[in-house]
Amino acid sequence: MSTSPRTKFWTYENKIVAIFFFTVGFVFFDRLILNFLIPFIQEDIHLDNKSIGLLAAALSVTWAPASIIGGRISDKVKSKRLYLVILMVAFSLTSFFQGFVVTFAHLVILRLLMGLLEGPIIPVTQSVLAMESSPRRRGFNLGFTMNTANGSFGSILAPLVIVALATIFDWRTAFFLTLVPGLIMAAIIWKVMREPKVDDAALAPSASDSHGADGAASAARVRPKGQLKEVLKNRNIILSILIFSGFMVYLMALMVFGPVYLTSMKGFSPGTMSMVMAAFGLGTAVWGFVVPLISDRIGRKPTSVIFGLLSVMAPLSLLFFSSPLLMALAVFIFAAGMGVGGMAMSVIPAESVPAIYAGLAVGLPTGIGELIGGFLNPLLTGIAADQFGLPVALLVSCGGAIVATIFALFLKETAPRIVGRREEDRKLVEV
C-alpha cells in the first residue's frame, strides 16, 4: 500500500532556525549578564555609577563597527560556517576570562573585546538565514531567531539564571560557566551548518528600484564585490538604518531609565519594577516572531507602520498608569513594536539587496543603530534626565518610536508574497 510523501518537520531550514535561535540568544544572554552581576561585582572591584555606565558604553562602541565590518567580511569569506564558529569560541573565551578580572581597567578591556567578537554574529546569522529561508516564511524565521531569542535569553533567562548562579556560587563562577554553552553551540554549528547557496533572485525580489525585467537584469549584473556604495544605493537600506536607530533609542531609553523611574518616581519596590520590565521582555519575545509573521502575510511596510505606532504607548504607559498590573499588561502588548525593530535590522535589509551583500546590509543598521541607540543615546538622555527630570527619558523613548514609524512610511515593499502578487497583477494588466 503506497502512502503519499509527507513533509518532514526537521528540515534543514528548521534545524538552522533552531540553531541560530540559541546562538543569537546566547549572544544577548552573554552581553547582558554583566548588568545583573553588577551588585555582586561592585564591591570587589570598586565600581561607581560612572564606571557602570562606561562598561555598558565600552561594549556598544566596539559592537557597532564590528557589526558593519564583520558583516562585510562574512560576504567575502569562503566559509561562513568556520567564521561563525571562530567568533563563537572567541567571545565565549573572552566571557570566561571576565571571571579573572581584578580591576575596572581589565573589565573594560574585555568588554571592548567582547563587542568586537559578538558584533559580527548578528549579521552573519541573519544573512545566512535569509539565504536559507523559504521566501514566504523569511520574516518569521529572522524575527524568531533575532527578537524572540533576544527577549527570551536576554530579558527573561539572563536575570534568573545568572543571579541564581552568582548566589549559589559567586560572580566569577557565573562568568566561568558561560564558556560551556558557547562551546556547545560552536560544535553544533560546525556539525550541522552548511555553506549557504547564494540565490540573488530569491533573496532580493525588489533589490532594484526598477521593476519587472529591468529589475531582474539589474540584479543579474551584480558582481560579488560587496562594495558599500552598492548597498547604500538602495533606499530601503538607508531607511532601515534610520528605523532601527529610532527603535534602539526607544528600547535603550526605556530599558536603562524605565527601572529607575519606576522605583524613584513611582515608588515601586524593586520586585514590582522587575515584574513590569519582565513583562516588556516577555512581550519582546512573543511579538518578536508574531509581528514578522504578520508581515509575511500583509507586507513589511504596513506592519512596520501599524506596530511602530503601537510601540509609542509602552513608555507612555509607565508615565500615566499607576497600577503595576495594568502597566505590565500594557507594556507586554505595546512591546509589539520591537518586532518592527527586528525587521528593520535584518529582514528588510536582507530582502532589499542581492544575497552577496546581505551580511553588509544587515550589519549597517545593526552597527549604526547600536552606535546611536546603545552608545550615544544613554549618555545624552542621561544628561537630559539630570537637567529636566526622569520623565524626559521616557519621552525620548517615545520620540525614537515616532521617528522610526515616520521613516517606515517610505519603505519599498519586500515581502515575497506581496511582491509576487503585485507582479502577477502587473502581468494581468499588461495582457
N, C-alpha and C positions, 0 to 999 in steps of 0.2 A: 504494500500500500504506500503510495507516494504522498509526501507531505509538501506543502508549499514552504519555500525557504523563509526563515524568519530573520529579521534584522537583529543582530546581536547588540546588546546594550553596551558591552565592554569593548567598544570600538576604539581605535587608536585616538580618535578625536576626543572621546570621553576620558580616556586614560590621561591624555596630555592636559585636559581641563582640570582633572583631579590633582595631577602632579603640580601644575602651576598654581592651583589654589593654595596648596600647602606651602609651596615655595614663596609666593608673594606674602602669604600670611605670616610666615616665619620672619621674613624681612622686616615687616612692620612690628611684629612682636619684639624682635631684637632691637629695633630702633627705639621703641617707646619704653622698654623696661627700665631705662635709667630714671625716667620720671617717677616711677613707683618705688625705686630703690633709694632715691634721694634722702628720705627720712632716716634710712639706715646708714647711708654713706656720710651724711653731713658732718657728724661729729668726728668721724675717723680722719677725714682729710680737710676739715675746717672749710666748709663751703658757706658763703653768704649768698644772699639773693642775687646779687650781680653775677657771681660765679655760676649759679644755676642757669641764669639766662644765657650766659656765654657758652655753656655746654650745649644748650639747645641750638644756638646760632652756629656753633662750630660744625655740627653735622650737616645743617642745612646749607652752609656756604660751600661745602665741598660736594654735597649731593647734587646741587644744581648744575654745575658744569659737567660733573661726571655723567649725569643723565644724557646730556647732549652729546658729549664726546663718546661716551660708551655706546649710545645708540648708533652713532656714525660708524664706530668700529664694528659693531655687530652686523652692519650692512656689508662690510668688506671682508670679514674673516671667513676662512674656508669652512670652519666647523663652529657653528653656533652652540652646539652641544658642549664641546670642550671649553669654549669661552665661558658658558654659564656655569659649568662645574668648577672651573678655576675661581670664578667670582664667589660662588657659594662657600667653597673651602676657605678662601682667603678671609672673607668677612666673618666666618664662624670662628676662625683662629683669632682674629682681632677682638671679637667679643669675649672670647675666652681669656685673653690677656688683660682685659679690664679688671679681672679679679685680682691681679697682682699690683694694681696701682697704689702708690703711697702718697702722691702729691697731686694737686689740682692740674699742674702742667702735664703730667703723664696722662691724665684722663682726657684732657683737651686734645693732645696729640692723637690718642687712639680714636676719639670721636671724629676728628678730621679724617683719619684714615678710613674709618667705617663709612663715612659719607662717600668717599671716593670709590669704595668697593661695592656698596649697596646701590648707589645711584644708577649704574647701568642695568641692574637686574630687571627693573620695571620695563624699560623699552625693549630689552631682549625678549623677555617672556611674552609681552603683549604683541610685539611684531611677529614672533613665531606663531603665536596662537591665531593671529589674524590670518596668516597664510594657511594654517591647518584647519580652520573652522569652516563648516558649511556656511555659505553666504547667508542663508535665512536664519541662522542662529548665532551669527558672529557677535551681535550686540549682547546676547545673553552670556556667551562664553567669556568675553572680555570683561563684562560687568561683574560676573560671578567671581572670576579669578582676581579682579582688582578690588572692587568696592566691598564685596561680601567678605573676602579674605581679610582685607584691611580692618573692617569693623569687628569681625569675629575674633581675630587674633590680637589686634592692637588695642581695641577698646573694651573687649569683654574678657578674653582669656588672660591677657598680659597682667592686669592688676590682680586677678585671682591667683594665678599660678605663681607668679614671681614673688608676690608678697608672702605667699604660703611657704615657698622655698627659703626665702630670707628669714622668715620667722622660725622655721624648723631648724635650719642650719645657720647660715649667715649670708650677708650680701655677696661676699666673694664666691661662695659656693654656688649661689644663684647664677653668677656670670659663668663660672666653670661649666655648669650643666648645659648652658646654651650651645656648647660645642656639639653635643650629641645629635640633636635634631638636624643641625646644619650638615653634618657629615652624612647622616642617613639620607637626607634629601639629595645631596650631591651624588650619592651612589645610585639612587633610584633614577635620577635624571640621566646618568651615564648609561644605565642599563636599558631604559625604556625609550628615551627620546631619540628621534631620528632627524636627520638634516631635512629642513623643510624644502619643498619644491616651490620655486618661485613661479607664480601664475599671475602676471600683472592684470590680465583681463578679468580674472575672477575677483581679485582683491580691490581693484580700483575702477568700479563701473563708471565713476564720474571724476576720474583723476584730472581730466582736462576740463576747461571751461567751455570747450566746444561740445557739440552733441553729434550723435549718430556716427556715420562712417568717418568723419573728420576726427572725432574724439578717439575712435579706435585706432586710426592711423597714427595719431599723435602719441598714444601710449605705446604703440609698436615701435616707434622710432627711438624711444628712450633707451639709453645705454647705461650700464651699471657703473656710473661714475660716483653716485651718491653725493653730488655736489649740493651744497647748502642752497645755492640760488635756485636750483631746480625745485626744491621743496618749498622755499619761501615765495615762489611764483604763485602758489596755489592759495586762493582766497581762504579756503577752509582752514589751512594751517595757521594763518595769521589770526583768524577768528578763534580757533581752538586755543591758541596761546593766551588770548585775551580772556576768553571764557574761563579757562582753567585757572588763570591767575586770579580772576574775580572770585572763583569758588575757594581758592586757597586762602584768600583774605577772609572770606566768610567763615571758613572752617577754623582757621587758626585763631582769629579774634574770639570766636565763640568758645573754643576748647581751652585757650590759655586764660581768658579773663572771665568766662562764664562761671567756673567754680568759685573764684574769688568774689565775684558779685553776689552769688547765692549765699555764701557764708557771711560776708561782711556787711552787705546791704539788705538782703532779705532775711538774715538771721537764721538761716537753715543750719542744722548740725552737719558735720562732715558726712555722716551716714546718709542723711536725706539728700544732700548735694550729690553724693556719688550715685544715688538711685536715679536722680534726674539725668545726670550726664551719661549713665549707663543706658538709659532709655534712648538717648540720642545715638549711642554706639550701636544698640540693637537695631534701631531704625536704619542706620547706615548699612548694616549687614543684610537686612531683609530687602530694603528698597534698592540696594546696590545691584541686585540682579533683576528685580522686578521692573525697574524703570527701563534699563536697556532692553529687556524682553518686550516691553510695550513698544519701545522704539523700533524693534524688528517688525512690528505689525503696522504701526501708523506712521513711522518715519522719525528720523533723528531730530529734525528741526521742530516740528510741533511738540514733541515730547520734551525737548530742551526748554522751550518757552513755557509750557504749562507747569512743569515741575520746578523750573527755575523760579517762577513767581511764588510757588508754594513755599520754597525754601526761605523766603524773606520772613516768613512767620515764625521760624524757630527762635531767633534771638528776641523777637518781639514778645514771644510767649514768656521768656524769662523776665522781661521788663514789666509786663502788665498782668500776668497771672500771679495769684498769691497761694493757691493750693498746690502743694508739691505733686499730688496725684494728677491733677489736671495738667500741670506743667509737663510732667513726664509723658503723659499721653500725647500732648501737643507736639513736643519735640520729637517723639517717635514718628508721628505722622509726617511732620514737616521736614524730617531728615531725608525725605524722598528726593530733595534737591541734590543730595550727594551723588545720586545715580547720574545726574547730568554732568557733574564734575568729572566723574569717571569716563563718561562718553567723550567729553572734550579732551581728556588726556590721552585716550587710546583708541577708542572705536572710530570716531570721526576722522582723526588724522590718518589712521592706518588705511581707511577706506578711500581717502581722498587722493592718494598718490600711488604710483606703481610700487609693487612689492619690494623692489630693490632699494627704495627709500623709506621703507616702513619703520626701521629702527630709529632713524634720524627724525622722522615725522612724529613719532611718539616721544622721543627724547626732548624735542624742543618745548612743547607745552609742559612736560614734566619738570624740566630744568628751570625754565624761566618762571613758571608758576611757583616752584619751590623757592626761588630767589626772592620773588616779590612777596609771596604769602607766608613762606616759612621763615625767612630771614629778616627782610625789611619791615614787614607788617607788624610783627610783635614789638619790635623796637620802637617804631613810630607810634603805634597805637598805645603802647605803654606810656610814652611821653604825653600823648594827648589825654590819657586817662588820669595821669598825675595832675595835669593842668585843669581839666574840666570835669573830672569825676568818672567813675567806672561805667556809668550808663553809656558814655561816648563809645566805649569799646564795642558794645552790643550794637550801637548804631552803625559803626564801621562795618561790623559783620553784615548787617542788612544791606549797606551800600555795596559791598562786594557782590552779593547775590543779585542786586538790581542791575549793576553794571554788566555782569555776566549774562543776564537774561536779555538785556538790550542788544548785546552783540549776537546772541543766538538768533535774533530775528533775521540776520543777514546770511545765515548758513546756506550753503548749497546742499540739497538733499543727497545722502549717500547710501541710505538703507537699500540693500539689493532688491527687496520685494517692491518697494515704491519706485525705484529707478527702472526696474524691469517692466512694471505696469505702465509707467509713463512712456517707455519706449514702444510697447505694444500699441498703446493708444495713438502714438505718433504715426506708426506704420499704417494703422487702420485709416487714419485721416488722409494719409498720402494715397492710399488705394482708392 
